[in-house]
Amino acid sequence: MSERLETLNKARDRMVEDRDAHAKVLAAPFDRDKAERARNKFIEIQVLIDALDRAISGENVISPKAELA
């Protein structure tokens, strides 16, 4: 696995952990202020995870071709 792909996977894993923490706040008894902040952070982190997934997919497509050269 390339160093770049490894870095992307580590970043994704860290963001999933952060997202899970916000999901726990959303699942807890309702507190409007906390829930609103957690919801916004959850969405922001999920967008980042989606971007990391696309980068990882792109790296997986690029890597095999680079190895053939």
BADREN-949346 format. One record per residue: x negated, z negated, y of N, C-alpha, C in turn; residue number from 1; residue in three letters. Coordinates in Angstrom, 1 decimal. Layout:
@npx:X&npz:Z&npy:Y&capx:X&capz:Z&capy:Y&cpx:X&cpz:Z&cpy:Y&nr:NUM&rest:ALA
...
//
This chain:
@npx:-0.9&npz:0.0&npy:-1.2&capx:0.0&capz:0.0&capy:0.0&cpx:-0.9&cpz:0.0&cpy:1.2&nr:1&rest:MET
@npx:-0.6&npz:0.8&npy:2.2&capx:-1.4&capz:0.9&capy:3.4&cpx:-1.2&cpz:-0.4&cpy:4.2&nr:2&rest:SER
@npx:-2.2&npz:-0.6&npy:5.1&capx:-2.2&capz:-1.8&capy:5.9&cpx:-1.0&cpz:-1.7&cpy:6.9&nr:3&rest:GLU
@npx:-0.7&npz:-0.5&npy:7.4&capx:0.5&capz:-0.3&capy:8.3&cpx:1.8&cpz:-0.7&cpy:7.6&nr:4&rest:ARG
@npx:2.0&npz:-0.2&npy:6.4&capx:3.2&capz:-0.5&capy:5.6&cpx:3.3&cpz:-2.0&cpy:5.3&nr:5&rest:LEU
@npx:2.2&npz:-2.6&npy:5.0&capx:2.2&capz:-4.0&capy:4.7&cpx:2.6&cpz:-4.8&cpy:5.9&nr:6&rest:GLU
@npx:2.1&npz:-4.4&npy:7.1&capx:2.4&capz:-5.1&capy:8.4&cpx:3.9&cpz:-4.9&cpy:8.7&nr:7&rest:THR
@npx:4.4&npz:-3.7&npy:8.5&capx:5.9&capz:-3.5&capy:8.7&cpx:6.7&cpz:-4.3&cpy:7.8&nr:8&rest:LEU
@npx:6.3&npz:-4.4&npy:6.5&capx:7.1&capz:-5.3&capy:5.6&cpx:7.0&cpz:-6.7&cpy:5.9&nr:9&rest:ASN
@npx:5.9&npz:-7.2&npy:6.4&capx:5.8&capz:-8.6&capy:6.8&cpx:6.6&cpz:-8.9&cpy:8.0&nr:10&rest:LYS
@npx:6.6&npz:-7.9&npy:8.9&capx:7.4&capz:-8.1&capy:10.2&cpx:8.9&cpz:-8.1&cpy:9.8&nr:11&rest:ALA
@npx:9.3&npz:-7.3&npy:8.9&capx:10.7&capz:-7.2&capy:8.4&cpx:11.1&cpz:-8.5&cpy:7.8&nr:12&rest:ARG
@npx:10.2&npz:-9.1&npy:6.9&capx:10.5&capz:-10.3&capy:6.2&cpx:10.7&cpz:-11.5&cpy:7.2&nr:13&rest:ASP
@npx:9.8&npz:-11.5&npy:8.2&capx:9.9&capz:-12.5&capy:9.2&cpx:11.2&cpz:-12.4&cpy:10.0&nr:14&rest:ARG
@npx:11.6&npz:-11.2&npy:10.3&capx:12.9&capz:-11.0&capy:11.1&cpx:14.1&cpz:-11.4&cpy:10.3&nr:15&rest:MET
@npx:14.1&npz:-11.1&npy:9.0&capx:15.2&capz:-11.5&capy:8.1&cpx:15.3&cpz:-13.0&cpy:8.1&nr:16&rest:VAL
@npx:14.2&npz:-13.7&npy:8.0&capx:14.2&capz:-15.2&capy:8.1&cpx:14.9&cpz:-15.7&cpy:9.4&nr:17&rest:GLU
@npx:14.5&npz:-15.0&npy:10.5&capx:15.0&capz:-15.4&capy:11.8&cpx:16.5&cpz:-15.1&cpy:11.9&nr:18&rest:ASP
@npx:16.9&npz:-14.0&npy:11.3&capx:18.3&capz:-13.6&capy:11.3&cpx:19.1&cpz:-14.6&cpy:10.5&nr:19&rest:ARG
@npx:18.6&npz:-15.0&npy:9.4&capx:19.3&capz:-16.0&capy:8.5&cpx:19.6&cpz:-17.3&cpy:9.2&nr:20&rest:ASP
@npx:18.6&npz:-17.7&npy:10.1&capx:18.8&capz:-18.9&capy:10.8&cpx:20.0&cpz:-18.8&cpy:11.8&nr:21&rest:ALA
@npx:20.1&npz:-17.6&npy:12.4&capx:21.3&capz:-17.4&capy:13.3&cpx:22.6&cpz:-17.3&cpy:12.5&nr:22&rest:HIS
@npx:22.5&npz:-16.7&npy:11.3&capx:23.7&capz:-16.6&capy:10.5&cpx:24.2&cpz:-18.0&cpy:10.1&nr:23&rest:ALA
@npx:23.3&npz:-19.0&npy:9.9&capx:23.7&capz:-20.3&capy:9.6&cpx:24.5&cpz:-21.0&cpy:10.7&nr:24&rest:LYS
@npx:24.0&npz:-20.7&npy:12.0&capx:24.7&capz:-21.2&capy:13.1&cpx:26.1&cpz:-20.6&cpy:13.2&nr:25&rest:VAL
@npx:26.2&npz:-19.3&npy:12.9&capx:27.5&capz:-18.7&capy:12.9&cpx:28.4&cpz:-19.2&cpy:11.9&nr:26&rest:LEU
@npx:27.9&npz:-19.6&npy:10.7&capx:28.7&capz:-20.1&capy:9.6&cpx:29.1&cpz:-21.6&cpy:9.8&nr:27&rest:ALA
@npx:28.4&npz:-22.3&npy:10.7&capx:28.7&capz:-23.7&capy:11.0&cpx:30.0&cpz:-23.9&cpy:11.7&nr:28&rest:ALA
@npx:30.5&npz:-25.1&npy:11.8&capx:31.7&capz:-25.4&capy:12.6&cpx:31.5&cpz:-24.8&cpy:14.0&nr:29&rest:PRO
@npx:32.6&npz:-24.2&npy:14.5&capx:32.6&capz:-23.5&capy:15.8&cpx:32.2&cpz:-24.3&cpy:17.0&nr:30&rest:PHE
@npx:31.2&npz:-23.8&npy:17.7&capx:30.8&capz:-24.3&capy:19.0&cpx:30.6&cpz:-23.0&cpy:19.8&nr:31&rest:ASP
@npx:31.5&npz:-22.8&npy:20.8&capx:31.5&capz:-21.5&capy:21.5&cpx:30.1&cpz:-21.1&cpy:22.1&nr:32&rest:ARG
@npx:29.4&npz:-22.0&npy:22.7&capx:28.2&capz:-21.7&capy:23.4&cpx:27.1&cpz:-21.3&cpy:22.3&nr:33&rest:ASP
@npx:27.0&npz:-22.2&npy:21.3&capx:26.0&capz:-21.9&capy:20.2&cpx:26.4&cpz:-20.6&cpy:19.5&nr:34&rest:LYS
@npx:27.6&npz:-20.4&npy:19.2&capx:28.1&capz:-19.3&capy:18.4&cpx:27.8&cpz:-18.0&cpy:19.2&nr:35&rest:ALA
@npx:28.0&npz:-18.0&npy:20.5&capx:27.8&capz:-16.8&capy:21.3&cpx:26.4&cpz:-16.4&cpy:21.4&nr:36&rest:GLU
@npx:25.5&npz:-17.4&npy:21.6&capx:24.1&capz:-17.2&capy:21.6&cpx:23.6&cpz:-16.7&cpy:20.2&nr:37&rest:ARG
@npx:24.0&npz:-17.3&npy:19.2&capx:23.6&capz:-17.0&capy:17.8&cpx:24.1&cpz:-15.5&cpy:17.5&nr:38&rest:ALA
@npx:25.3&npz:-15.2&npy:17.9&capx:25.8&capz:-13.9&capy:17.6&cpx:25.0&cpz:-12.8&cpy:18.3&nr:39&rest:ARG
@npx:24.6&npz:-13.0&npy:19.6&capx:23.8&capz:-12.1&capy:20.3&cpx:22.4&cpz:-11.9&cpy:19.7&nr:40&rest:ASN
@npx:21.8&npz:-13.0&npy:19.3&capx:20.5&capz:-13.0&capy:18.7&cpx:20.6&cpz:-12.3&cpy:17.3&nr:41&rest:LYS
@npx:21.6&npz:-12.6&npy:16.6&capx:21.8&capz:-12.0&capy:15.3&cpx:21.9&cpz:-10.5&cpy:15.4&nr:42&rest:PHE
@npx:22.6&npz:-10.0&npy:16.3&capx:22.8&capz:-8.5&capy:16.6&cpx:21.4&cpz:-7.9&cpy:17.0&nr:43&rest:ILE
@npx:20.8&npz:-8.6&npy:17.9&capx:19.5&capz:-8.1&capy:18.4&cpx:18.5&cpz:-8.0&cpy:17.3&nr:44&rest:GLU
@npx:18.4&npz:-9.0&npy:16.4&capx:17.5&capz:-9.1&capy:15.3&cpx:17.9&cpz:-8.0&cpy:14.3&nr:45&rest:ILE
@npx:19.2&npz:-7.8&npy:14.0&capx:19.6&capz:-6.8&capy:13.0&cpx:19.2&cpz:-5.4&cpy:13.5&nr:46&rest:GLN
@npx:19.3&npz:-5.1&npy:14.8&capx:18.9&capz:-3.8&capy:15.3&cpx:17.4&cpz:-3.7&cpy:15.0&nr:47&rest:VAL
@npx:16.6&npz:-4.7&npy:15.2&capx:15.2&capz:-4.6&capy:15.0&cpx:14.9&cpz:-4.4&cpy:13.5&nr:48&rest:LEU
@npx:15.6&npz:-5.1&npy:12.6&capx:15.4&capz:-4.9&capy:11.2&cpx:15.8&cpz:-3.5&cpy:10.8&nr:49&rest:ILE
@npx:16.8&npz:-2.9&npy:11.4&capx:17.2&capz:-1.5&capy:11.1&cpx:16.1&cpz:-0.6&cpy:11.5&nr:50&rest:ASP
@npx:15.5&npz:-0.9&npy:12.7&capx:14.4&capz:0.0&capy:13.2&cpx:13.1&cpz:-0.2&cpy:12.2&nr:51&rest:ALA
@npx:12.9&npz:-1.4&npy:11.8&capx:11.8&capz:-1.6&capy:10.9&cpx:12.0&cpz:-0.9&cpy:9.5&nr:52&rest:LEU
@npx:13.3&npz:-0.9&npy:9.1&capx:13.6&capz:-0.2&capy:7.8&cpx:13.3&cpz:1.3&cpy:8.0&nr:53&rest:ASP
@npx:13.7&npz:1.9&npy:9.1&capx:13.4&capz:3.3&capy:9.4&cpx:11.9&cpz:3.6&cpy:9.4&nr:54&rest:ARG
@npx:11.2&npz:2.7&npy:10.0&capx:9.7&capz:2.9&capy:10.1&cpx:9.1&cpz:2.8&cpy:8.7&nr:55&rest:ALA
@npx:9.6&npz:1.8&npy:7.9&capx:9.1&capz:1.7&capy:6.5&cpx:9.4&cpz:2.9&cpy:5.7&nr:56&rest:ILE
@npx:10.6&npz:3.4&npy:5.9&capx:11.0&capz:4.7&capy:5.2&cpx:10.2&cpz:5.8&cpy:5.6&nr:57&rest:SER
@npx:9.9&npz:5.9&npy:6.9&capx:9.1&capz:7.0&capy:7.4&cpx:7.7&cpz:6.9&cpy:6.9&nr:58&rest:GLY
@npx:7.2&npz:5.7&npy:6.8&capx:5.8&capz:5.5&capy:6.3&cpx:5.8&cpz:5.8&cpy:4.8&nr:59&rest:GLU
@npx:6.8&npz:5.5&npy:4.0&capx:6.8&capz:5.9&capy:2.6&cpx:6.8&cpz:7.4&cpy:2.4&nr:60&rest:ASN
@npx:7.5&npz:8.1&npy:3.3&capx:7.5&capz:9.6&capy:3.3&cpx:6.1&cpz:10.2&cpy:3.6&nr:61&rest:VAL
@npx:5.5&npz:9.6&npy:4.7&capx:4.2&capz:10.1&capy:5.1&cpx:3.1&cpz:9.7&cpy:4.2&nr:62&rest:ILE
@npx:3.1&npz:8.5&npy:3.6&capx:2.0&capz:8.1&capy:2.8&cpx:1.6&cpz:9.0&cpy:1.6&nr:63&rest:SER
@npx:2.6&npz:9.4&npy:0.8&capx:2.3&capz:10.2&capy:-0.4&cpx:1.6&cpz:11.5&cpy:0.1&nr:64&rest:PRO
@npx:2.1&npz:12.1&npy:1.1&capx:1.5&capz:13.4&capy:1.6&cpx:0.1&cpz:13.2&cpy:2.1&nr:65&rest:LYS
@npx:-0.2&npz:12.0&npy:2.8&capx:-1.5&capz:11.8&capy:3.3&cpx:-2.5&cpz:11.6&cpy:2.1&nr:66&rest:ALA
@npx:-2.0&npz:11.0&npy:1.0&capx:-2.9&capz:10.8&capy:-0.2&cpx:-3.3&cpz:12.1&cpy:-0.8&nr:67&rest:GLU
@npx:-2.4&npz:13.1&npy:-0.7&capx:-2.7&capz:14.4&capy:-1.3&cpx:-3.8&cpz:15.2&cpy:-0.6&nr:68&rest:LEU
@npx:-4.0&npz:14.9&npy:0.7&capx:-5.0&capz:15.6&capy:1.5&cpx:-6.4&cpz:15.3&cpy:1.2&nr:69&rest:ALA
//
